[in-house]
């Protein structure tokens, strides 16, 4: 778990720190994602084994007091262990011969010595209570060091595992400047099967941002200096949509500098009025992984939001943005946000397909656009179904057979803009 110098401190013999409610939601997303990841990879019953490495780069002490309920709750290291144990049980339901295997290794990195000692003790206690599988406990490597120092060794170990490049890195930094973007790029190039879940305190960055060496230095250190419109900062803050404009630049920098093909970028807004919101960023090279994570955001609809357009949005600088900006307020992942998203995408996909000179496969359309919308695949399917039913697009199979409107379109189906004029 992320922490500051005086927040989320652990000391053996003293009560653990209190976990904010918004952090509890984030923890739930992480635990659910690890479980869904395993179930998705093992979705075909004939797959006998998955080899997986789980890394918590800012692990903390592994235990908190719940702000909502007051009792003790586990932190992310224990949640990862629990998610693997539960997923293993799910994929083996009904199997009496030759159980399917989840070959997982765990790397928990904690820089503070006292917090690392607390985590070591808490892991042992939870093992004794039967809360985590003994076989998984034996495969935990607890590193009392900084994440950046340990990363090369962890990557080397993962690469040495047979079929072991599947990995999830949780980088729950409290500040925005603990992990440079070039580090994530290197990580994802060394481990093509790696995914990164990163917390990024975007409000902290934007609040104190000014064109001075003191402010430029930490942004430069994480490789985002070139993406900040320094010369426009003063005037930008006078505009109605300055937060949105600045977020475009920062988000664009994260995606480009990490080299991730797919990125989810949604904010978690704390309940306290004086607390900053932060991004929960998921970076991956796999379309399916991106879609699974985005679907989880929709399931936690009341806790996550989005501050860009409801349909397709553009990252980085767009000179037309000032005249095109619609004054859109923050969107929640609720029924209203979903409706706005679907309506906007229906219009934008219509224009996009009309401009294309050639038909496009469903897979290509989705993969090219899914990172630039709050929609997951199920909602993109809904958009296609609406357009197809209205006659604005024509859909054919890969064998050139016309399809009727459907709930599900195959990745190989081909879409083209309908040139017919519909009279009403």
Secondary structure, DSSP 4 states (H G I P E B T S, - for coil): ----SSSS---TTSPPPEEPHHHHHHHHHHHHHHHHHHHHHT-STT--EEEEEEEETT-TTSEEEETTT-SEEE-HHHHHHHHHHHHHHHHTTT--SS--EEEEEEEEE--SHHHHHHHHHHHHHHHHTTSS-HHHHTTEEEE-S-HHHHHHHHHHHHHHSTT---EEEEE--SSSSSS-HHHHHHHHHH-TTEEEEEEE-HHHHHHT--SSHHHHHHHHHTT-GGGS-GGGHHHHTTSTTHHHHHHHHHHHHHHHHHT-SEEEEEEE--SSTTSPPEEEEEEES-HHHHHHHHHHHHHTTTTEEE-S-SS----S--TTHHHH------EESSHHHHHHHHHHHHHHHHHHHHH-SS-EEHHHHHHHHGGGSS--HHHHHHHHHHHHHHTSEEEE-TTS-B----S---TT-EEEE--PPPP-
